[in-house]
């Protein structure tokens, strides 16, 4: 939603200001299809050359993420705390063997089934189950456990940011590509040097549209999309850090309620449930 609002503001204020100052859109509109073909073609072609198909597909999905916003909502963080509370409580009261059905077959687990959004995220589910699986194999050093989970999160986060980095690289190249298009326009103009000044002026104006378009696309469209996508990936990455914090606290032998409170502290402030909401949820789960 913010992306659409921002684009409306950019186009209306930039081109509105241009026309209100006496600028004529005819030259821009006449040159736009040809300059756009050169600049867009060069940018997209370079993007394809520079990236694998997986990154290209992730970049296309990334534009959808920018339109929709972060994946994890406030209710999802509350669900995550509830899920982790149920698992840590079960571990503390009945031991690791009681967790086996839930860890080995999460899709058939009645606990995971209560939180379908989390179960639908492959990495979140895998991070939880793999962490408990390490515990079942006597891997219970809290520092080593935190290091292993951090490595998994870092790998996943690096892969998630690859799309934003690829889009940013394209944004960095667009101003130079705009200059290439402008130079081609100047070359065309110089080949028509015998034309009247009015014709030459229109041709030079059309060539300068290339420079304008490259800079405009880079800094008013592509770079903001890249920046917003990186923000979203960083914010969504916090979801997995909560899992890490709760699990490490559990390995350190803290009670389930303390483990959950430690995890709650890492949730982004706008989506962070208050202490009393989490406490009330835990009391309800105690009867389940």
C-alpha positions as CSV (number, residue, x, y, z in Angstrom):
1,X,0.0,0.0,0.0
2,X,2.8,2.4,0.9
3,X,4.5,1.6,-2.4
4,X,1.4,2.6,-4.4
5,X,1.0,5.8,-2.4
6,X,4.7,6.7,-2.9
7,X,4.5,6.1,-6.7
8,X,1.4,8.3,-6.9
9,X,3.2,11.1,-5.0
10,X,6.4,10.8,-7.1
11,X,4.7,10.9,-10.5
12,X,2.2,13.6,-9.6
13,X,4.7,15.9,-8.0
14,X,7.6,15.4,-10.4
15,X,5.6,15.7,-13.6
16,X,3.1,18.1,-12.1
17,X,5.9,20.4,-11.1
18,X,7.4,20.1,-14.6
19,X,4.2,21.1,-16.4
20,X,3.3,23.9,-13.9
21,X,6.8,25.4,-14.5
22,X,6.0,25.6,-18.3
23,X,7.5,22.3,-19.4
24,X,6.0,20.5,-22.4
25,X,5.2,16.8,-22.0
26,X,5.1,16.3,-25.8
27,X,8.9,15.9,-26.2
28,X,9.0,13.6,-23.1
29,X,6.2,11.5,-24.3
30,X,7.5,11.3,-27.8
31,X,11.0,10.1,-26.7
32,X,9.8,8.0,-23.8
33,X,8.9,4.7,-25.7
34,X,12.3,4.6,-27.4
35,X,14.4,5.7,-24.5
36,X,12.4,3.4,-22.2
37,X,13.1,0.5,-24.6
38,X,16.8,1.1,-24.5
39,X,17.1,1.8,-20.8
40,X,14.7,-0.9,-19.7
41,X,16.1,-3.4,-22.1
42,X,19.7,-2.8,-21.0
43,X,18.7,-2.8,-17.3
44,X,16.7,-6.0,-17.5
45,X,19.2,-7.7,-19.7
46,X,22.0,-6.9,-17.3
47,X,19.9,-8.1,-14.4
48,X,19.4,-11.5,-16.2
49,X,23.1,-11.7,-16.9
50,X,24.1,-10.9,-13.3
51,X,21.7,-13.3,-11.5
52,X,20.7,-16.9,-11.3
53,X,17.1,-17.9,-12.1
54,X,16.4,-18.5,-8.4
55,X,17.4,-14.9,-7.6
56,X,15.4,-13.5,-10.5
57,X,12.3,-15.4,-9.3
58,X,12.9,-14.2,-5.8
59,X,13.2,-10.6,-7.0
60,X,9.8,-10.9,-8.7
61,X,8.3,-12.3,-5.5
62,X,10.0,-9.5,-3.7
63,X,8.0,-6.9,-5.6
64,X,4.9,-8.6,-4.3
65,X,6.3,-8.5,-0.8
66,X,6.8,-4.8,-1.1
67,X,3.2,-4.4,-2.1
68,X,1.9,-6.7,0.7
69,X,4.3,-5.7,3.5
70,X,5.9,-8.0,6.1
71,X,4.8,-11.6,6.3
72,X,4.6,-11.8,10.1
73,X,1.8,-9.9,11.8
74,X,1.4,-9.1,15.5
75,X,-1.0,-12.1,15.9
76,X,1.7,-14.4,14.4
77,X,4.2,-13.4,17.1
78,X,1.6,-14.1,19.8
79,X,1.0,-17.5,18.2
80,X,4.7,-18.2,18.1
81,X,5.1,-17.5,21.8
82,X,2.1,-19.8,22.5
83,X,3.6,-22.6,20.4
84,X,7.0,-22.3,22.0
85,X,5.4,-22.2,25.4
86,X,3.5,-25.4,24.8
87,X,6.6,-27.2,23.5
88,X,8.9,-26.0,26.3
89,X,6.3,-26.8,28.9
90,X,5.9,-30.3,27.5
91,X,9.7,-30.8,27.5
92,X,10.0,-29.5,31.1
93,X,7.2,-31.7,32.5
94,X,7.4,-34.9,30.5
95,X,10.9,-34.9,28.9
96,X,12.2,-35.0,25.4
97,X,10.5,-38.3,24.5
98,X,7.1,-36.7,24.9
99,X,8.1,-34.2,22.1
100,X,9.1,-36.9,19.6
101,X,5.7,-37.2,17.9
102,X,5.5,-33.4,17.5
103,X,9.1,-32.9,16.4
104,X,9.3,-35.8,13.9
105,X,5.9,-35.2,12.4
106,X,4.9,-31.6,12.9
107,X,2.2,-31.8,10.2
108,X,0.5,-34.4,12.3
109,X,1.1,-32.7,15.6
110,X,-2.0,-31.4,17.4
111,X,0.2,-28.6,18.9
112,X,1.5,-27.4,15.6
113,X,-1.9,-27.8,14.1
114,X,-3.2,-25.0,16.3
115,X,-0.8,-22.6,14.6
116,X,-1.2,-23.1,10.8
117,X,0.6,-20.0,9.7
118,X,3.8,-21.0,11.5
119,X,3.4,-24.6,10.3
120,X,3.1,-23.3,6.8
121,X,6.5,-21.6,7.0
122,X,9.1,-24.3,6.2
123,X,12.1,-22.6,7.8
124,X,10.3,-21.7,11.0
125,X,9.0,-25.2,11.5
126,X,12.4,-26.7,10.6
127,X,14.2,-24.4,12.9
128,X,12.0,-25.4,15.8
129,X,12.1,-29.1,15.1
130,X,15.8,-29.2,14.4
131,X,16.6,-27.4,17.6
132,X,14.7,-29.8,19.7
133,X,16.2,-32.7,17.7
134,X,19.7,-31.4,18.7
135,X,18.5,-31.5,22.3
136,X,17.4,-35.1,21.9
137,X,21.0,-35.9,20.8
138,X,22.4,-34.5,24.0
139,X,23.6,-31.3,22.3
140,X,22.7,-29.1,25.2
141,X,25.5,-26.5,25.6
142,X,23.7,-23.2,25.5
143,X,26.6,-21.3,23.8
144,X,27.2,-24.0,21.1
145,X,23.4,-24.2,20.6
146,X,23.1,-20.5,20.1
147,X,26.0,-20.5,17.6
148,X,24.4,-23.3,15.5
149,X,21.0,-21.6,15.4
150,X,22.6,-18.3,14.5
151,X,24.4,-19.9,11.6
152,X,21.2,-21.3,10.3
153,X,19.4,-17.9,10.6
154,X,22.3,-16.1,9.0
155,X,22.3,-18.5,6.0
156,X,18.5,-18.1,5.6
157,X,18.7,-14.3,6.0
158,X,21.5,-14.0,3.5
159,X,19.5,-15.9,0.9
160,X,16.4,-13.9,1.7
161,X,18.3,-10.6,1.1
162,X,19.7,-11.7,-2.2
163,X,16.7,-10.3,-4.1
164,X,17.0,-6.9,-2.5
165,X,20.7,-6.8,-3.2
166,X,20.2,-7.8,-6.9
167,X,17.5,-5.0,-7.3
168,X,19.8,-2.5,-5.6
169,X,22.6,-3.4,-8.1
170,X,20.2,-2.7,-11.0
171,X,19.3,0.6,-9.4
172,X,23.0,1.5,-9.1
173,X,23.5,0.9,-12.9
174,X,20.4,2.7,-14.2
175,X,21.9,6.3,-14.1
176,X,24.9,5.1,-16.3
177,X,22.5,3.2,-18.6
178,X,20.5,6.5,-18.9
179,X,23.7,8.2,-20.0
180,X,24.3,5.6,-22.7
181,X,20.8,6.2,-24.1
182,X,21.4,10.0,-24.0
183,X,24.7,9.6,-25.9
184,X,22.9,7.6,-28.5
185,X,20.4,10.4,-28.8
186,X,23.2,13.0,-29.2
187,X,24.8,10.8,-31.9
188,X,21.4,10.8,-33.7
189,X,21.2,14.6,-33.3
190,X,24.7,15.2,-34.7
191,X,23.8,13.2,-37.8
192,X,21.0,15.7,-38.4
193,X,23.1,18.9,-37.8
194,X,21.7,20.5,-41.0
195,X,18.2,20.6,-39.6
196,X,16.6,23.8,-38.3
197,X,17.2,24.8,-34.6
198,X,13.7,23.9,-33.6
199,X,14.2,20.3,-34.9
200,X,17.6,20.0,-33.3
201,X,16.2,21.3,-30.0
202,X,13.5,18.7,-29.9
203,X,16.1,16.0,-30.8
204,X,18.4,17.1,-28.0
205,X,15.5,17.3,-25.6
206,X,14.6,13.7,-26.5
207,X,18.2,12.6,-25.9
208,X,18.1,14.2,-22.4
209,X,15.0,12.2,-21.6
210,X,17.4,9.2,-21.5
211,X,19.5,10.7,-18.7
212,X,16.3,11.8,-16.9
213,X,14.7,8.4,-17.2
214,X,17.8,6.5,-15.9
215,X,18.1,8.7,-12.8
216,X,14.4,8.8,-12.2
217,X,14.0,5.1,-12.4
218,X,17.0,4.5,-10.2
219,X,16.3,6.9,-7.3
220,X,12.5,7.2,-7.4
221,X,11.4,3.6,-8.2
222,X,14.0,0.8,-8.2
223,X,16.2,1.8,-5.2
224,X,13.2,2.5,-2.9
225,X,11.8,-0.9,-3.8
226,X,15.1,-2.5,-3.0
227,X,15.3,-0.6,0.3
228,X,11.8,-1.5,1.3
229,X,12.3,-5.1,0.5
230,X,15.5,-5.2,2.6
231,X,13.5,-3.6,5.5
232,X,10.8,-6.3,5.2
233,X,13.3,-9.2,5.1
234,X,15.1,-7.8,8.2
235,X,11.8,-7.4,10.0
236,X,10.6,-10.9,9.1
237,X,13.9,-12.3,10.1
238,X,13.2,-11.2,13.7
239,X,10.6,-14.0,13.8
240,X,13.3,-16.6,13.7
241,X,15.5,-14.8,16.2
242,X,12.6,-15.2,18.7
243,X,12.7,-18.9,18.2
244,X,16.5,-18.9,18.9
245,X,16.1,-16.8,22.1
246,X,13.4,-19.0,23.6
247,X,15.3,-22.2,22.8
248,X,18.6,-21.0,24.2
249,X,16.8,-19.9,27.3
250,X,15.2,-23.3,27.6
251,X,18.6,-25.0,27.2
252,X,19.9,-22.7,30.0
253,X,17.3,-24.4,32.3
254,X,14.9,-21.4,32.7
255,X,11.3,-22.1,33.4
256,X,8.9,-22.0,30.3
257,X,7.4,-18.7,31.3
258,X,10.8,-17.0,31.6
259,X,11.9,-18.5,28.3
260,X,8.8,-16.9,26.6
261,X,9.4,-13.6,28.3
262,X,13.0,-13.6,26.9
263,X,11.7,-14.3,23.4
264,X,9.0,-11.6,23.8
265,X,11.6,-9.0,24.4
266,X,13.1,-9.5,20.9
267,X,9.8,-8.9,19.1
268,X,9.6,-5.6,17.1
269,X,7.9,-3.0,19.3
270,X,4.9,-2.4,17.0
271,X,4.1,-6.1,17.1
272,X,5.1,-6.9,20.6
273,X,2.3,-8.3,22.8
274,X,2.4,-6.9,26.4
275,X,3.3,-9.1,29.3
276,X,-0.2,-9.5,30.6
277,X,-1.6,-10.6,27.2
278,X,1.1,-13.3,27.1
279,X,0.5,-14.3,30.7
280,X,-3.2,-14.7,30.1
281,X,-2.5,-16.8,27.0
282,X,-0.3,-19.1,29.0
283,X,-3.0,-19.6,31.7
284,X,-5.4,-20.6,28.9
285,X,-2.9,-23.0,27.5
286,X,-2.4,-24.5,30.9
287,X,-5.9,-26.0,30.6
288,X,-5.3,-27.5,27.2
